[in-house]
Amino acid sequence: MKKKLFIEIDYIVLGYILWIGIMITVGFNRIEHPLSNLLELALFTGGVVGLIYLNSVIRNPILDLIRNVYPLPLAAYFFEGSMVTNRVFFGGFIDPWFQKIEQIMWGYQPSIMWGVNYDYGWLQEIMHFAYFAYYPLILITPIYLYFKQKESFKEFVFTTSAVFYICFFIFSWLPVIGARAFSPSFIERFPEIGKYISYNTIGFDAHAVTTSYRYGLFTRIMAYIYTMSPHAGGAFPSSHVAVAVSITISIYRHIPKIIWFVIPIVFLLCVSTVYCHYHYLIDAIGGLIIAWIGYFGALKFYHTKVTTLA
């Protein structure tokens, strides 16, 4: 039987590209450089289709790996790109709403106070290590599964991509900066987040702290990453939490011998999103919900509509 040119992960990616194209078209007069963004999307679509076709005519294990894992590294582009469309519907960032919800739910701002009240160098380093661990989790897990458990690899890429792109879909229209909005530089850049009641009672500058080179190696690595990234948005739900928890479930199912090593790191990762001043606590809770719904929904779909490697 002839193998399909397109498989289910391709429809996730191409469907998301189509959605962003629709968003840019709808918000054409409210988006900077809409034509160049549409052109960039068209080029990305051509690149994705070209990769898929190339893999169908050239058999090479490295090319095959890239073709079947590409939705995951492409996620970095879509995360940054969500800033293009995320203010089409609301017109500006809605962080004051989220800060008010936090105040009502907890009586204070966890995304400020956790890291301020427990600002110890050793704890900062542990938390930033856990936050950084997100990246090797995404990189190493699919490569291991590709060479050791190819059927599990296909399932992993599908479920992880589903969780990623659910988050991106929300990012594309829900403009939330996260805890870094507690910053004069962000208020100057986006005045709408400073027009309401301020719950930043201690004058904390989250952006300055998250881009400050202090303490140890991992705190500095994360400061470098956030210094180099200009993105604003993509906070709710926390994709760090959603994807890391989704990967943890996959590891439990397919590589159980390391699960007790992974669980503590991912638990600290979830806490670190708030402690390190990147997310509101409700962002992390939203990430947990998306991980559960996205992973098991995608898993059920995957096993009722069997995919094959192209």
LUMPA-405924 format. One record per residue: residue number from 1; y, z, x of N, C-alpha, C in turn. Coordinates in Angstrom, 1 decimal, decimal comma. Layout:
REM LUMPA-405924
> marvex n.Y n.Z n.X ca.Y ca.Z ca.X c.Y c.Z c.X
> NUM Y Z X Y Z X Y Z X
...
END
This chain:
REM LUMPA-405924
> marvex n.Y n.Z n.X ca.Y ca.Z ca.X c.Y c.Z c.X
> 1 -1,2 0,0 0,8 0,0 0,0 0,0 1,3 0,0 0,9
> 2 2,2 -0,9 0,6 3,4 -1,0 1,4 4,3 0,2 1,2
> 3 4,8 0,8 2,3 5,6 1,9 2,3 7,0 1,6 1,8
> 4 7,6 2,5 1,1 8,9 2,3 0,5 9,9 2,3 1,6
> 5 11,0 1,5 1,4 12,0 1,4 2,4 12,9 2,7 2,3
> 6 13,2 3,1 1,1 14,0 4,3 0,8 13,1 5,4 0,3
> 7 13,3 6,6 0,8 12,6 7,8 0,3 13,6 8,8 -0,3
> 8 13,1 9,9 -0,8 13,9 10,7 -1,6 15,1 11,3 -0,9
> 9 15,0 11,6 0,4 16,1 12,2 1,1 17,3 11,2 1,2
> 10 16,9 9,9 1,2 17,9 8,8 1,3 18,8 8,8 0,0
> 11 18,1 9,1 -1,1 18,9 9,1 -2,4 19,8 10,3 -2,5
> 12 19,4 11,4 -1,8 20,3 12,6 -1,8 21,6 12,2 -1,0
> 13 21,4 11,6 0,2 22,5 11,3 1,0 23,4 10,2 0,4
> 14 22,7 9,1 -0,1 23,5 8,0 -0,7 24,2 8,4 -2,0
> 15 23,5 9,3 -2,7 24,1 9,8 -4,0 25,3 10,6 -3,7
> 16 25,3 11,4 -2,6 26,4 12,2 -2,2 27,6 11,3 -1,8
> 17 27,3 10,3 -1,0 28,3 9,4 -0,5 29,0 8,7 -1,7
> 18 28,2 8,3 -2,7 28,7 7,7 -3,9 29,6 8,7 -4,7
> 19 29,2 10,0 -4,7 30,0 11,0 -5,4 31,4 11,1 -4,7
> 20 31,4 11,2 -3,4 32,6 11,3 -2,6 33,5 10,1 -2,8
> 21 32,9 8,9 -2,9 33,6 7,7 -3,2 34,3 7,7 -4,6
> 22 33,6 8,3 -5,6 34,2 8,5 -6,9 35,3 9,5 -6,8
> 23 35,1 10,6 -6,1 36,2 11,6 -6,0 37,5 11,0 -5,4
> 24 37,3 10,2 -4,3 38,4 9,6 -3,6 39,1 8,6 -4,6
> 25 38,4 7,9 -5,4 38,9 6,9 -6,3 39,7 7,7 -7,4
> 26 39,1 8,7 -8,0 39,8 9,5 -9,0 41,1 10,1 -8,5
> 27 41,0 10,6 -7,3 42,2 11,3 -6,7 43,0 10,5 -5,8
> 28 42,9 9,2 -6,0 43,5 8,2 -5,0 45,0 8,5 -4,6
> 29 45,8 9,0 -5,6 47,2 9,3 -5,3 47,4 10,7 -4,8
> 30 46,3 11,5 -4,7 46,4 12,9 -4,3 45,7 13,1 -3,0
> 31 45,2 12,1 -2,4 44,5 12,2 -1,1 45,2 11,5 0,0
> 32 45,2 12,1 1,2 45,8 11,4 2,3 44,9 10,3 2,8
> 33 45,4 9,1 3,0 44,7 7,9 3,5 43,5 7,6 2,7
> 34 43,6 7,4 1,4 42,4 7,1 0,6 41,6 5,8 1,1
> 35 42,4 4,8 1,4 41,7 3,5 1,8 40,9 3,7 3,1
> 36 41,5 4,4 4,0 40,7 4,6 5,3 39,5 5,5 5,1
> 37 39,6 6,4 4,2 38,5 7,3 3,9 37,4 6,5 3,2
> 38 37,8 5,6 2,3 36,8 4,8 1,6 36,1 3,8 2,6
> 39 36,9 3,3 3,5 36,3 2,4 4,5 35,3 3,2 5,4
> 40 35,7 4,4 5,8 34,8 5,2 6,6 33,5 5,5 5,8
> 41 33,6 5,8 4,6 32,4 6,0 3,8 31,5 4,7 3,7
> 42 32,1 3,6 3,6 31,4 2,3 3,6 30,7 2,1 4,9
> 43 31,4 2,4 6,0 30,7 2,2 7,3 29,6 3,2 7,5
> 44 29,7 4,4 7,0 28,6 5,4 7,1 27,4 4,9 6,2
> 45 27,7 4,4 5,1 26,7 3,9 4,2 25,9 2,8 4,9
> 46 26,7 1,9 5,6 26,1 0,8 6,3 25,2 1,3 7,5
> 47 25,7 2,3 8,1 25,0 2,9 9,2 23,7 3,5 8,8
> 48 23,7 4,3 7,7 22,5 4,9 7,1 21,5 3,8 6,7
> 49 21,9 2,8 6,0 21,0 1,7 5,6 20,5 1,0 6,8
> 50 21,3 0,8 7,8 20,9 0,1 9,0 19,8 0,9 9,7
> 51 20,0 2,2 9,8 19,0 3,0 10,5 17,7 3,0 9,7
> 52 17,7 3,0 8,4 16,5 3,0 7,6 15,8 1,6 7,8
> 53 16,5 0,6 7,8 15,9 -0,8 7,9 15,4 -0,9 9,3
> 54 16,1 -0,5 10,3 15,6 -0,6 11,7 14,3 0,1 11,9
> 55 14,2 1,3 11,3 13,0 2,1 11,4 11,8 1,4 10,7
> 56 12,1 0,5 9,7 11,0 -0,2 9,0 10,5 -1,3 9,8
> 57 11,2 -1,8 10,8 10,8 -3,0 11,6 10,4 -2,7 13,0
> 58 10,9 -1,5 13,5 10,6 -1,1 14,9 9,9 0,3 14,8
> 59 8,7 0,3 15,3 7,9 1,6 15,3 8,1 2,3 16,6
> 60 8,8 3,4 16,6 9,1 4,2 17,7 9,2 5,7 17,3
> 61 8,5 6,6 18,0 8,5 8,0 17,5 9,8 8,7 17,4
> 62 10,7 8,4 18,4 12,0 9,0 18,5 12,9 8,4 17,3
> 63 12,8 7,1 17,1 13,5 6,5 16,0 13,0 7,0 14,7
> 64 11,7 7,2 14,6 11,1 7,7 13,4 11,6 9,1 13,1
> 65 11,7 9,9 14,1 12,2 11,3 13,9 13,7 11,3 13,5
> 66 14,5 10,4 14,1 15,9 10,4 13,7 16,1 9,9 12,3
> 67 15,3 8,9 11,9 15,4 8,3 10,6 15,0 9,3 9,5
> 68 14,1 10,2 9,8 13,6 11,2 8,8 14,3 12,5 8,8
> 69 15,1 12,8 9,9 15,8 14,0 10,0 17,3 13,8 9,8
> 70 17,8 12,6 9,7 19,2 12,3 9,8 20,1 13,0 8,8
> 71 19,6 13,4 7,6 20,5 14,1 6,6 21,0 15,4 7,1
> 72 20,2 16,0 8,1 20,6 17,3 8,6 21,8 17,3 9,6
> 73 21,7 16,4 10,6 22,9 16,4 11,5 24,1 15,7 10,8
> 74 23,8 14,8 9,8 24,9 14,2 9,1 25,7 15,3 8,2
> 75 25,1 16,4 8,0 25,7 17,5 7,3 27,0 18,0 7,9
> 76 27,0 17,9 9,3 28,2 18,4 10,0 29,4 17,5 9,6
> 77 29,2 16,2 9,5 30,2 15,3 9,1 30,7 15,5 7,7
> 78 29,8 15,7 6,8 30,1 15,9 5,4 30,8 17,3 5,1
> 79 30,4 18,3 6,0 31,1 19,6 5,8 32,6 19,4 6,2
> 80 32,9 18,8 7,3 34,3 18,6 7,7 35,0 17,6 6,6
> 81 34,2 16,6 6,2 34,8 15,7 5,3 35,1 16,2 3,9
> 82 34,5 17,3 3,5 34,8 17,9 2,2 36,3 18,2 2,0
> 83 37,0 18,4 3,1 38,4 18,7 2,9 39,2 17,5 2,4
> 84 38,7 16,3 2,5 39,4 15,1 2,0 39,6 15,2 0,5
> 85 38,6 15,7 -0,3 38,6 15,7 -1,7 38,7 17,0 -2,4
> 86 38,7 18,1 -1,7 38,5 19,4 -2,3 39,7 19,9 -3,1
> 87 40,8 19,2 -3,0 42,0 19,6 -3,8 42,4 18,6 -4,9
> 88 41,5 17,7 -5,2 41,7 16,7 -6,2 42,0 17,3 -7,6
> 89 41,1 18,2 -8,0 41,2 18,8 -9,3 42,1 20,0 -9,4
> 90 42,1 20,9 -8,4 42,9 22,1 -8,5 44,3 21,9 -7,9
> 91 44,5 20,9 -7,0 45,8 20,7 -6,4 46,1 21,6 -5,2
> 92 45,4 22,6 -5,0 45,6 23,5 -3,9 44,4 24,5 -3,8
> 93 44,4 25,3 -2,8 43,4 26,3 -2,6 43,5 27,4 -3,5
> 94 42,3 27,9 -4,0 42,3 29,0 -5,0 41,8 30,3 -4,5
> 95 42,1 30,5 -3,2 41,6 31,8 -2,6 42,2 33,0 -3,3
> 96 43,4 33,0 -3,8 43,9 34,3 -4,5 43,0 34,7 -5,6
> 97 42,3 33,7 -6,3 41,4 34,1 -7,4 40,2 34,8 -6,8
> 98 39,7 34,3 -5,7 38,5 34,9 -5,1 38,8 36,3 -4,5
> 99 40,0 36,4 -3,9 40,4 37,7 -3,4 40,6 38,7 -4,5
> 100 41,1 38,3 -5,7 41,2 39,2 -6,8 39,8 39,6 -7,3
> 101 38,9 38,7 -7,4 37,5 39,0 -7,8 36,9 40,0 -6,9
> 102 37,1 39,8 -5,6 36,6 40,8 -4,6 37,2 42,2 -4,8
> 103 38,5 42,2 -5,1 39,1 43,5 -5,3 38,6 44,2 -6,6
> 104 38,4 43,4 -7,6 37,9 44,0 -8,9 36,4 44,5 -8,6
> 105 35,6 43,7 -7,9 34,2 44,0 -7,8 34,0 45,2 -6,8
> 106 34,7 45,2 -5,7 34,4 46,2 -4,6 35,5 47,2 -4,5
> 107 36,7 47,0 -5,0 37,8 47,9 -4,8 38,5 47,8 -3,5
> 108 38,1 46,8 -2,7 38,7 46,5 -1,4 38,3 45,1 -1,0
> 109 38,7 44,7 0,2 38,4 43,4 0,7 37,4 43,5 1,9
> 110 36,1 43,3 1,5 35,0 43,5 2,6 35,2 42,5 3,8
> 111 35,8 41,3 3,5 35,9 40,3 4,5 37,0 40,7 5,5
> 112 37,8 41,7 5,2 38,8 42,2 6,2 38,2 43,5 6,8
> 113 37,8 44,4 5,9 37,6 45,8 6,3 36,3 46,0 7,1
> 114 35,2 45,2 6,8 34,0 45,4 7,6 34,2 45,3 9,1
> 115 34,8 44,1 9,4 35,1 43,8 10,8 36,1 44,7 11,5
> 116 37,1 45,2 10,7 38,1 46,1 11,2 37,6 47,5 11,4
> 117 36,9 48,0 10,4 36,4 49,4 10,5 35,3 49,6 11,5
> 118 34,6 48,6 11,7 33,4 48,7 12,7 33,6 47,7 13,8
> 119 34,8 47,7 14,4 35,1 46,7 15,5 34,6 47,3 16,8
> 120 33,3 47,2 17,1 32,8 47,6 18,3 32,3 46,3 19,1
> 121 32,5 46,3 20,4 32,2 45,1 21,1 30,7 44,7 21,0
> 122 29,8 45,7 21,1 28,4 45,4 21,0 28,0 44,9 19,7
> 123 28,6 45,4 18,6 28,3 45,0 17,2 28,9 43,6 17,0
> 124 30,1 43,4 17,5 30,7 42,0 17,3 29,8 41,0 18,0
> 125 29,2 41,3 19,1 28,4 40,3 19,8 27,1 40,1 19,1
> 126 26,5 41,1 18,5 25,3 40,9 17,8 25,5 40,1 16,5
> 127 26,6 40,4 15,8 26,9 39,6 14,6 27,3 38,2 14,9
> 128 28,0 37,9 16,0 28,3 36,6 16,3 27,1 35,8 16,8
> 129 26,2 36,5 17,5 25,0 35,8 17,9 24,2 35,4 16,6
> 130 24,1 36,3 15,6 23,4 36,0 14,4 24,0 34,8 13,7
> 131 25,4 34,8 13,6 26,0 33,7 13,0 25,8 32,4 13,7
> 132 25,8 32,5 15,0 25,5 31,3 15,9 24,1 30,8 15,7
> 133 23,1 31,7 15,4 21,7 31,4 15,3 21,4 30,3 14,3
> 134 22,4 30,2 13,3 22,3 29,1 12,3 22,0 27,8 12,9
> 135 22,7 27,5 14,0 22,6 26,1 14,6 21,3 25,8 15,2
> 136 20,7 26,7 16,1 19,4 26,4 16,6 18,3 26,5 15,5
> 137 18,5 27,3 14,5 17,5 27,2 13,3 17,4 25,8 12,8
> 138 18,6 25,2 12,5 18,6 23,9 11,9 18,0 22,8 12,9
> 139 18,3 23,0 14,2 17,8 22,1 15,2 16,4 22,2 15,6
> 140 15,9 23,4 15,8 14,6 23,6 16,4 13,5 23,5 15,3
> 141 13,7 24,0 14,1 12,7 24,1 13,1 12,2 22,7 12,7
> 142 13,0 21,7 12,4 12,5 20,4 12,0 11,8 19,7 13,2
> 143 12,3 19,9 14,4 11,6 19,2 15,6 10,2 19,7 15,8
> 144 10,1 21,1 15,7 8,8 21,7 15,8 7,8 21,2 14,7
> 145 8,3 21,2 13,5 7,4 20,7 12,4 7,1 19,3 12,5
> 146 8,0 18,4 13,0 7,7 17,0 13,1 6,5 16,7 14,0
> 147 6,5 17,5 15,1 5,4 17,2 16,1 4,1 18,0 15,8
> 148 4,3 19,1 15,0 3,1 20,0 14,8 2,5 19,9 13,4
> 149 3,4 19,7 12,4 3,0 19,7 11,0 3,8 18,7 10,2
> 150 3,4 17,4 10,3 4,3 16,4 9,8 4,5 16,4 8,3
> 151 3,5 16,8 7,6 3,6 16,9 6,1 4,6 18,0 5,8
> 152 4,5 19,1 6,5 5,5 20,2 6,3 6,9 19,8 6,7
> 153 7,0 19,0 7,7 8,3 18,5 8,2 9,0 17,7 7,1
> 154 8,3 16,9 6,4 8,9 16,1 5,3 9,4 17,0 4,2
> 155 8,6 18,0 3,8 9,0 19,0 2,8 10,2 19,7 3,3
> 156 10,2 20,2 4,6 11,3 20,9 5,1 12,6 20,1 5,0
> 157 12,6 18,9 5,5 13,8 18,1 5,5 14,4 17,9 4,0
> 158 13,4 17,7 3,1 13,8 17,5 1,7 14,5 18,7 1,1
> 159 13,8 19,9 1,3 14,3 21,1 0,7 15,6 21,6 1,3
> 160 15,7 21,5 2,7 16,9 21,9 3,4 18,1 20,9 3,1
> 161 17,8 19,7 3,0 18,8 18,7 2,6 19,3 19,0 1,2
> 162 18,4 19,3 0,3 18,8 19,6 -1,1 19,8 20,7 -1,1
> 163 19,5 21,8 -0,4 20,3 23,0 -0,4 21,7 22,6 0,3
> 164 21,6 21,9 1,4 22,9 21,5 2,0 23,8 20,7 1,1
> 165 23,2 19,7 0,4 24,1 18,8 -0,3 24,5 19,4 -1,7
> 166 23,8 20,4 -2,2 24,3 21,1 -3,3 25,6 21,9 -2,9
> 167 25,5 22,5 -1,7 26,7 23,2 -1,2 27,9 22,2 -1,1
> 168 27,6 21,0 -0,5 28,6 20,0 -0,2 29,2 19,5 -1,5
> 169 28,4 19,3 -2,5 28,9 18,9 -3,8 29,9 19,9 -4,4
> 170 29,6 21,2 -4,2 30,5 22,2 -4,7 31,8 22,2 -3,8
> 171 31,6 22,1 -2,5 32,8 22,1 -1,6 33,7 20,9 -1,9
> 172 33,2 19,8 -2,4 34,0 18,6 -2,6 35,0 18,7 -3,7
> 173 34,8 19,7 -4,6 35,8 19,9 -5,6 36,3 21,3 -5,8
> 174 35,7 22,3 -5,1 36,2 23,7 -5,2 36,8 24,1 -3,9
> 175 38,2 24,2 -3,9 38,9 24,5 -2,7 39,0 26,0 -2,3
> 176 38,1 26,5 -1,5 38,2 27,9 -1,1 38,1 27,9 0,4
> 177 39,1 28,5 1,1 39,1 28,6 2,5 38,2 29,7 3,0
> 178 38,1 30,8 2,3 37,4 32,0 2,7 38,3 33,0 3,4
> 179 37,7 33,9 4,1 38,4 35,1 4,6 39,5 34,7 5,6
> 180 39,4 33,5 6,2 40,4 33,1 7,2 41,7 32,8 6,5
> 181 41,7 32,8 5,1 43,0 32,6 4,4 43,9 33,8 4,6
> 182 43,3 34,9 5,0 44,2 36,1 5,3 44,8 35,9 6,6
> 183 45,8 35,0 6,7 46,4 34,6 7,9 47,8 34,0 7,7
> 184 48,8 34,4 8,4 50,1 33,7 8,2 50,1 32,2 8,5
> 185 49,3 31,8 9,5 49,2 30,4 9,9 48,6 29,6 8,7
> 186 47,6 30,1 8,0 47,0 29,4 6,9 48,0 29,4 5,7
> 187 48,7 30,5 5,5 49,7 30,5 4,4 50,8 29,5 4,7
> 188 51,2 29,4 5,9 52,2 28,4 6,3 51,7 27,0 6,0
> 189 50,5 26,8 6,4 49,8 25,5 6,2 49,6 25,1 4,8
> 190 49,2 26,1 4,0 48,8 26,0 2,6 49,6 27,1 1,8
> 191 50,8 26,8 1,4 51,7 27,9 0,8 51,1 28,5 -0,5
> 192 50,3 27,7 -1,2 49,8 28,2 -2,5 49,0 29,4 -2,4
> 193 48,4 29,7 -1,2 47,5 30,9 -1,0 48,4 32,1 -0,8
> 194 49,7 32,0 -0,6 50,5 33,1 -0,4 51,4 33,5 -1,5
> 195 51,3 32,8 -2,7 52,2 32,9 -3,8 51,8 34,1 -4,8
> 196 50,7 34,7 -4,5 50,2 35,7 -5,5 50,1 37,1 -4,8
> 197 49,6 38,0 -5,5 49,5 39,4 -5,0 48,7 39,4 -3,7
> 198 49,2 40,0 -2,6 48,4 40,0 -1,4 47,6 41,3 -1,3
> 199 46,3 41,0 -1,1 45,3 42,2 -0,9 45,1 42,5 0,5
> 200 45,9 41,8 1,4 45,9 42,1 2,8 46,8 43,2 3,2
> 201 46,5 44,4 2,8 47,4 45,5 2,9 47,6 46,0 4,3
> 202 46,8 45,5 5,3 47,0 46,0 6,7 47,6 44,9 7,5
> 203 48,0 43,8 6,9 48,6 42,7 7,7 47,7 42,0 8,7
> 204 46,4 42,0 8,3 45,4 41,4 9,1 45,5 39,9 9,3
> 205 45,3 39,4 10,5 45,4 37,9 10,7 44,0 37,4 11,1
> 206 43,2 37,0 10,0 41,8 36,6 10,2 41,7 35,4 11,1
> 207 42,6 34,4 11,0 42,5 33,2 11,8 42,7 33,5 13,2
> 208 43,7 34,4 13,5 43,9 34,7 14,9 42,7 35,4 15,5
> 209 42,1 36,3 14,8 40,9 37,0 15,3 39,7 36,1 15,5
> 210 39,5 35,2 14,5 38,3 34,3 14,6 38,4 33,2 15,7
> 211 39,7 33,0 16,2 39,8 32,1 17,3 40,2 32,7 18,6
> 212 40,1 34,1 18,6 40,4 34,8 19,8 39,2 35,0 20,8
> 213 39,4 34,6 22,1 38,4 34,8 23,1 38,3 36,2 23,5
> 214 37,4 36,9 23,0 37,2 38,4 23,3 35,8 38,7 23,3
> 215 35,5 39,9 23,8 34,1 40,5 23,9 33,2 39,6 24,7
> 216 32,0 39,3 24,2 31,0 38,6 25,0 30,8 37,1 24,7
> 217 29,7 36,6 25,1 29,4 35,2 25,1 29,5 34,6 23,7
> 218 28,7 35,2 22,7 28,6 34,5 21,4 29,9 34,7 20,6
> 219 30,6 35,8 20,8 31,9 35,9 20,1 32,9 34,8 20,6
> 220 32,8 34,5 21,9 33,6 33,5 22,5 33,2 32,1 22,1
> 221 31,9 31,9 22,0 31,4 30,6 21,5 31,9 30,3 20,1
> 222 31,8 31,3 19,2 32,3 31,0 17,9 33,8 30,9 17,8
> 223 34,5 31,6 18,7 35,9 31,4 18,7 36,3 29,9 19,1
> 224 35,5 29,4 20,1 35,7 28,0 20,5 35,4 27,0 19,4
> 225 34,3 27,2 18,7 34,0 26,3 17,6 35,1 26,3 16,5
> 226 35,6 27,5 16,2 36,6 27,6 15,1 38,0 27,1 15,6
> 227 38,2 27,2 16,9 39,4 26,7 17,5 39,4 25,2 17,4
> 228 38,3 24,6 17,7 38,2 23,1 17,7 38,1 22,5 16,3
> 229 37,7 23,3 15,3 37,5 22,7 14,0 38,7 22,9 13,1
> 230 39,3 21,8 12,6 40,5 22,0 11,8 40,2 22,2 10,3
> 231 39,0 22,3 9,9 38,6 22,3 8,5 39,2 23,5 7,8
> 232 39,5 23,3 6,5 39,9 24,3 5,6 39,2 24,1 4,3
> 233 38,4 25,0 3,8 37,6 24,8 2,6 36,1 25,1 3,0
> 234 35,2 24,7 2,0 33,8 24,9 2,3 33,3 26,3 2,4
> 235 34,0 27,2 1,7 33,6 28,6 1,8 32,7 29,1 0,7
> 236 32,8 28,6 -0,5 32,0 29,0 -1,6 31,2 27,9 -2,1
> 237 29,8 28,1 -2,1 29,1 29,2 -1,6 28,9 29,1 -0,1
> 238 28,6 30,1 0,6 28,4 30,1 2,0 27,2 29,2 2,4
> 239 27,4 28,0 3,0 26,3 27,2 3,4 25,5 27,8 4,5
> 240 26,2 28,6 5,3 25,5 29,4 6,4 24,4 30,2 5,8
> 241 24,7 31,0 4,7 23,7 31,8 4,1 22,7 31,0 3,3
> 242 23,1 30,0 2,5 22,2 29,2 1,7 21,2 28,5 2,6
> 243 21,6 27,8 3,6 20,7 27,0 4,4 19,8 27,9 5,3
> 244 20,4 29,0 5,9 19,6 29,9 6,7 18,5 30,6 5,9
> 245 18,8 31,0 4,7 17,8 31,6 3,8 16,7 30,6 3,4
> 246 17,2 29,3 3,1 16,2 28,3 2,7 15,3 28,0 3,9
> 247 15,8 27,9 5,1 15,0 27,7 6,3 14,0 28,9 6,5
> 248 14,5 30,1 6,2 13,6 31,3 6,4 12,4 31,2 5,5
> 249 12,7 30,7 4,2 11,5 30,6 3,3 10,6 29,5 3,8
> 250 11,1 28,4 4,3 10,2 27,4 4,9 9,4 27,9 6,1
> 251 10,1 28,7 6,9 9,3 29,3 8,1 8,2 30,2 7,6
> 252 8,5 31,0 6,5 7,5 31,9 6,0 6,3 31,1 5,5
> 253 6,6 29,9 4,9 5,5 29,1 4,4 4,7 28,3 5,4
> 254 5,4 27,9 6,5 4,8 26,9 7,4 4,6 27,5 8,8
> 255 5,4 28,4 9,3 5,3 29,0 10,6 5,3 30,5 10,5
> 256 4,4 31,1 9,7 4,5 32,5 9,4 4,4 33,5 10,6
> 257 3,9 33,0 11,7 3,7 33,8 12,9 5,0 34,3 13,5
> 258 6,1 33,6 13,2 7,4 34,0 13,7 8,4 34,6 12,7
> 259 7,9 34,7 11,4 8,8 35,1 10,3 9,4 36,5 10,6
> 260 8,7 37,4 11,2 9,3 38,8 11,4 10,3 38,8 12,6
> 261 10,3 37,7 13,3 11,4 37,5 14,3 12,6 36,9 13,6
> 262 12,4 36,0 12,7 13,5 35,3 12,0 14,2 36,1 11,0
> 263 13,5 36,9 10,2 14,1 37,7 9,1 15,2 38,6 9,5
> 264 15,1 39,4 10,6 16,2 40,3 11,0 17,4 39,5 11,4
> 265 17,2 38,3 12,1 18,3 37,5 12,5 19,1 36,9 11,3
> 266 18,3 36,4 10,3 18,9 35,8 9,2 19,6 36,9 8,3
> 267 19,0 38,1 8,2 19,7 39,2 7,5 21,0 39,5 8,1
> 268 21,1 39,6 9,5 22,3 39,8 10,2 23,3 38,7 10,0
> 269 22,7 37,5 10,0 23,6 36,3 9,8 24,3 36,4 8,4
> 270 23,6 36,8 7,4 24,2 36,9 6,1 25,3 37,9 6,1
> 271 25,1 39,0 6,7 26,1 40,1 6,8 27,3 39,6 7,7
> 272 27,0 38,8 8,8 28,0 38,4 9,7 29,0 37,4 9,1
> 273 28,6 36,7 8,1 29,5 35,8 7,4 30,8 36,5 6,9
> 274 30,6 37,8 6,5 31,6 38,6 6,0 32,3 39,4 7,1
> 275 31,4 40,0 7,9 31,9 40,9 9,0 32,7 40,2 10,0
> 276 32,4 38,9 10,3 33,2 38,1 11,3 34,4 37,4 10,7
> 277 34,7 37,7 9,4 35,9 37,2 8,7 35,9 35,7 8,4
> 278 34,7 35,2 8,2 34,6 33,8 7,8 34,5 33,6 6,3
> 279 33,9 34,5 5,6 33,6 34,4 4,2 34,0 35,7 3,4
> 280 34,2 35,5 2,1 34,3 36,6 1,2 32,8 37,0 0,9
> 281 32,7 38,3 0,5 31,3 38,7 0,1 30,7 37,9 -1,0
> 282 31,5 37,5 -2,0 31,0 36,7 -3,1 30,5 35,3 -2,6
> 283 31,1 34,8 -1,5 30,6 33,6 -0,9 29,2 33,7 -0,4
> 284 28,9 34,9 0,2 27,5 35,1 0,7 26,6 35,3 -0,4
> 285 27,0 36,0 -1,5 26,1 36,1 -2,7 25,9 34,8 -3,3
> 286 26,9 34,0 -3,4 26,7 32,6 -3,9 25,7 31,8 -3,1
> 287 25,8 32,0 -1,8 24,9 31,3 -0,9 23,4 31,7 -1,1
> 288 23,2 33,0 -1,4 21,8 33,5 -1,7 21,3 32,8 -3,0
> 289 22,2 32,7 -4,0 21,8 32,1 -5,3 21,5 30,7 -5,1
> 290 22,3 29,9 -4,4 22,1 28,5 -4,1 20,8 28,3 -3,3
> 291 20,5 29,2 -2,3 19,3 29,1 -1,5 18,1 29,2 -2,4
> 292 18,1 30,1 -3,3 16,9 30,4 -4,2 16,7 29,2 -5,2
> 293 17,8 28,9 -5,9 17,7 27,8 -6,9 17,5 26,4 -6,2
> 294 18,2 26,1 -5,2 18,1 24,9 -4,5 16,8 24,7 -3,8
> 295 16,3 25,7 -3,1 15,0 25,5 -2,4 13,9 25,3 -3,4
> 296 13,7 26,3 -4,3 12,6 26,2 -5,2 12,6 25,0 -6,2
> 297 13,9 24,7 -6,6 14,0 23,5 -7,4 13,6 22,2 -6,7
> 298 14,1 22,1 -5,4 13,7 21,0 -4,6 12,2 20,9 -4,3
> 299 11,7 22,1 -4,0 10,2 22,2 -3,7 9,4 21,7 -4,9
> 300 9,8 22,2 -6,1 9,0 21,7 -7,3 9,1 20,2 -7,5
> 301 10,3 19,7 -7,3 10,5 18,2 -7,4 9,7 17,5 -6,3
> 302 9,7 18,0 -5,1 9,0 17,4 -4,0 7,5 17,2 -4,3
> 303 7,0 18,3 -4,9 5,5 18,3 -5,1 5,1 17,7 -6,4
> 304 6,0 17,3 -7,2 5,7 16,5 -8,4 6,0 15,0 -8,2
> 305 6,8 14,7 -7,1 7,1 13,3 -6,8 6,9 13,2 -5,3
> 306 5,7 12,9 -4,9 5,3 12,9 -3,5 6,1 11,9 -2,7
> 307 6,7 12,4 -1,5 7,4 11,5 -0,6 6,5 11,1 0,5
> 308 6,8 10,0 1,1 6,1 9,5 2,3 7,1 9,1 3,4
> 309 6,7 9,3 4,6 7,6 8,9 5,7 7,7 7,4 5,7
> 310 8,9 6,9 5,9 9,2 5,4 5,9 8,7 4,8 7,2
END
